[in-house]
Amino acid sequence: MKTRSTFLLSTLCFGFAFLYIPILVLVLYSFNDSPLATVWGGFSFRWYDALLDNKQILNAALLSLKIAVVSATCATALGTLAGLTLNRMGRFRGRTVFTGMIAAPLVMPEVITGLSLLLLFVSLQELTGWPSARGANTITIAHITFSMAYVAVIVQSRLASMDESLEEAAMDLGGHPFAVTRDITLPLIAPAMLSGWLLAFTLSLDDLVIASFTSGAGASTLPMVIFSKVRLGVTPEVNAVATIIIGIVALGVILAAWLMFRQERRRGGGGDS
Amino acid sequence: MTGAIRHGAAGRLWRTTVITLPYAWLLLFFLVPFAIVFKISFADPIVAQPPFTPFFDWAESSPRRLLATFDNYLFLLEDKLYWVSYLRSIRIAFISTLLCLLLGYPMAYGIARARPPWRSLLLMLVILPFWTSFLLRVYAWIVMLGKHGVVNNALLSVGFIDGPLQMLYTDAAVYLGIVYTYIPFMILPLYASLEKLDQNLHDAAMDLGATPWKVFTDITLPLSMPGVIAGSLLVFIPALGEFVIPSLLGGIDSLMIGRTLYDEFFVNRDWPLASAVATVLLFILILPIMLFQRYQQGEES
């Protein structure tokens, strides 16, 4: 018994070291004064200064943020409807196809999704003239498509764990199905929708392959610019970008954990969920 | 749903709207594109916009002439490059999945056996890297493994090696990159099934004199099989088509099918051949994806 828990403990330590050391190294090197990765040239903010002057990276970051906000919002709306369809609408024709279309994007290799969407946009343009050019709009549509599946899964698992009796009671009292969804279901699944939005936002901000396929000339997102830079090797400015992103994520997670902790305490600290 | 029936036309309208909107979106932007990929995989590449021949010859002859061709698929069979890419991808994805399982299983088990407050903290630490950029986490390994990278420097200064090792741009780096980025997908489903495990079963078997190994192979492992299968599929399927990791960490000769497809499309600009490569990849993936869908539906009910 003793040996096994030592084994588990050391695997856990090894696993977490494996997960976190590369990230910590990246953060550390973003403050390295030397442009060579090999030598520590002292502490400095020079790569952050360089970042402020780098129009290419700043514009790409701005474009990525815009796409991420719009696509996460649309994906949350569509994904919530999809979650309701999976869990509150009973049987309907084509349900199997629908569940397949929700599950498949979660694992589909990005090169296939990217290629297929680009070919769709090209064919649509030939047939209807729309989209007249590929760029931010086509990337946004692509991002909505794959991230709405993630939102749908999150929302539907929340709906599955929820008691339907409140909604049924409201319906029995004569509430219109739309009003019941708006006034009862949606407030109850709001936390799941928020997690879904955050996940969709992160996925959009991070996507390289699908954006490369669906973008046109001139529209380069942040991952596309980063990829073209790191293909040539270590780039100190990218270390700085990485550190900023990691910092924002860490802050967000600490904030979320604190909010959850406070909410649990307010509820009286009972329950382990 | 009873509500819709009770409320007649208005209720049905709302129900139809809820179902139709996401359904139509996914049909148009997820399912139809695959049909187009399939169609274009039978075309010939030409220098034009778009760079492929149409399925039918509309203008020339009055009974429409079918222009579809199997050339792309024949080419995939003939050229060794594609065979090598597919087989290497399957091998790399398979071995990476095993490595994820070997590291992920004890980690998930350790987390499931920890005290509750520790459990949520450890789980959060598993999920946290997933929220930071995937691309940047792959890039971190360039900093680690490069010729003058952190690992080489450390080994040199300790005196284990005399000259820098070639670690970056090798297959080993690709395995490392895949395990590093996909391990949360392995740990989470494993944890979910290990957490549900009844500790009494374990204790009873131990009391009856079973060795820890026997308890593991006869009780723990079989009961956690759903998690093993789900985690393995979540790692194997995306790893098979992986593009970023082999392009950044793999050598020039490290062909994986995702990278071959990308190059066929962007470098050679042969859209029909890229479509054929994608179609074959999709056929390889149909079985694992259907397994995954069945698991997802199992979770629903």
Interface residues (C-beta under 8 A of the other chain):
Chain A: M1 R4 S5 F7 L8 L9 T11 L12 F14 G15 F16 F18 L19 Y20 I21 P22 I23 V25 L26 Y29 L36 A37 T38 L78 G79 L81 A82 L84 T85 L86 N87 R88 M89 G90 F92 G94 V97 F98 T99 G100 M101 I102 A103 A104 P105 L106 V107 M108 P109 E110 V111 I112 L115 S116 L117 L119 L120 V122 S123 E126 I141 A142 I144 T145 M148 A152 V153 Q156 S157 A160 E167 E168 M171 H176 P177 F178 V180 T181 T202 L205 D206 L208 V209 S212 F213 P223 I226 F227 V230 R231 G233 V234 V238 N239 V241 A242 I245 I246 V249 A250 G252 V253 A257 D272
Chain B: M1 T2 G3 A4 R6 H7 A10 G11 W14 R15 V18 I19 L21 P22 Y23 W25 L26 L27 L28 F29 F30 L31 V32 P33 F34 I36 V37 I40 P50 L103 G104 P106 M107 Y109 G110 I111 R113 P116 L122 M124 L125 V126 L128 P129 W131 T132 S133 F134 L135 L136 R137 Y139 A140 W141 I142 V143 M144 G146 H148 G149 V150 N153 Y180 I183 M206 P212 L233 L234 I237 P238 L240 G241 E242 F243 V244 S247 L248 G258 L261 Y262 F265 F266 W271 A274 S275 A278 L281 L282 L285 P288 I289 F292 Q293 Q296 Q297 E299 E300
